[in-house]
Amino acid sequence: MDHHIYEHLVQALQAHWKTHSSAYPQKFVLSPDQSRTLDDARDALGLAITGKPVPRGSPFMDVPIEVSPASAGEMIAHDGTASLLAEYKLPEARKK
């Protein structure tokens, strides 16, 4: 999942919005490796779009990110319910 962490976060966020009337989740909890991979992906996107990297550790689409060595990658919903990011399916074109 790590190389698709950005897409997993997008899918989880979209599912949360759809299920909970556009409410934002409390946070994402990522492993250190997932956090580094996300930061690298966001840097590449930021540089391509704005010419500047995205500040490391900044919220993802306004959702705070927590880093925990014990995490397998989770979204904490607005009501505190945790779900694994790997459970959110990627669009078919992104599975390769």
C-alpha positions in Angstrom: 0.0 0.0 0.0 2.8 2.5 0.8 3.5 3.5 -2.8 -0.2 4.3 -3.2 -0.6 6.1 0.2 -1.7 9.4 -1.4 -4.5 7.6 -3.4 -5.6 5.6 -0.3 -6.0 8.8 1.7 -8.0 10.4 -1.1 -10.3 7.3 -1.3 -10.7 7.2 2.5 -11.6 10.9 2.7 -14.1 10.7 -0.2 -15.8 7.7 1.4 -16.0 9.4 4.7 -17.5 12.5 3.2 -20.0 10.4 1.3 -21.0 8.4 4.4 -21.0 11.2 6.9 -22.6 14.2 5.0 -19.3 15.8 4.1 -18.0 15.7 7.7 -14.2 15.6 8.0 -12.5 12.7 9.8 -10.6 13.5 13.0 -7.2 12.5 11.6 -5.1 10.0 9.6 -2.6 7.9 11.6 0.4 6.8 9.5 3.5 4.7 10.1 6.8 6.6 9.7 7.4 4.9 6.4 3.9 5.9 5.1 4.4 9.4 6.3 7.7 9.7 4.4 6.2 8.2 1.3 3.3 10.7 1.5 5.6 13.6 2.1 7.7 12.6 -1.0 4.5 12.3 -3.2 3.2 15.6 -1.9 6.6 17.3 -2.5 6.6 16.0 -6.1 3.0 17.3 -6.7 3.7 20.6 -5.0 6.9 21.2 -7.0 5.0 20.3 -10.3 2.0 22.5 -9.6 3.3 25.4 -7.5 7.1 25.1 -7.8 7.3 24.6 -4.0 7.2 21.5 -1.9 4.4 20.9 0.6 5.5 21.5 4.2 6.3 18.1 5.8 3.7 16.9 8.2 1.1 19.4 7.1 -2.6 18.3 7.1 -3.8 16.3 4.1 -6.7 18.1 2.6 -7.3 19.8 6.0 -7.2 16.5 7.9 -4.4 16.3 10.6 -1.8 13.6 10.2 -0.4 11.8 13.2 2.7 9.5 12.9 2.9 6.4 15.0 5.3 3.5 14.6 2.5 1.1 15.7 0.1 2.2 12.9 -0.7 0.1 9.9 -2.3 3.3 8.3 -5.7 4.3 9.6 -8.3 7.0 9.3 -10.0 8.1 12.5 -13.6 9.0 11.6 -15.4 12.0 13.0 -17.0 9.7 15.6 -13.6 8.2 16.6 -14.1 4.9 14.7 -10.8 3.7 13.2 -10.6 2.0 9.7 -7.6 0.7 7.9 -6.5 2.7 4.8 -5.8 -0.5 2.9 -9.6 -1.2 3.0 -10.3 1.7 0.7 -10.2 0.5 -2.9 -8.1 2.3 -5.5 -9.5 3.3 -8.8 -8.8 0.6 -11.4 -6.3 2.7 -13.3 -4.2 3.1 -10.1 -3.8 -0.5 -9.2 -0.9 -1.2 -11.5 
